């Protein structure tokens, strides 16, 4: 989508829609779900698996869609004004629908629907006492907000700096796999309350085997950082240099003769010099030029 003013609003709208619709669906069926704790853990595993699988598939196959590939490698973002005008250009309109409706719905809606669906299921697990219903609702809300804050801080200040976006994606897949292991262990547990730790141990290898069938192949096919950013900038690894940290992403894409500098997906400069930035430099008023300071 490239980092325009419409990007955040679009992503947030799709995200909240998925949470809301998923929560409504979960509320309608939660009372009829047996063993809700297992279902909740499976939903948490599915959130990570589905999100990473969809994003990986999109990155791997983006070069098979010529119009999208060309847009990802373009200098400027889509002209939204032309797309939503009273007489829009049909090609621009189709690209607008694909970028701001189609792709966000495909990539964001499925995992957020699962997230929303899990909220009522978790309430079903926790709410076992009518006398403590208010306290437990409050504890869950506090845990949700605290987890969101901690996750944001860890991702923005630590993970993107140390392991990058690709490494963070793989870490999320691993965490989702842990939820899957817990779900399988809980599902294999006998209903008897006398189930001891020694009886629990045989369930652990089975749980690891079941979840590894899903998550190990996913980790294998997830792209490394250079492939990730090359495909999201309409180029190949051999023609790109990139730097990523917590404050943003810079990519230089070159064909051997020309080079484009991208910051967060939008072109910011090109080599050889020319066009608007070169024209602006000699036109700058002399009063704004820096002067030598007296010693």
Secondary structure, 3 states (H helix, E strand, C coil): CCCCHHHHHHHHHHHHHHHHHHHHHHHHHHHHCCCHHHHHHHHHHHHHHHHHHHHHHHHHHHHHCHHHHHHHCCCCCCCHHHHCCCCCCHHHHHHHHHHHHHHHHHHHHHHHHHHHHHHHHHHHHHCCCHHHHHHHHHHHHHHHHHHHHHHHHHHHHHHHHHCHHHHHHHHHHHHHHHHHHHHHHHHHCCCCCCCCHHHHHHHHHHHHHHHHHHHHHHHHHCCCHHHHHHHCCCCCHHHEEEEEECCEEEEEEECCCCEEEEECCEEEEEECCCHHHHHHHHHCCHHHCCCCCCC
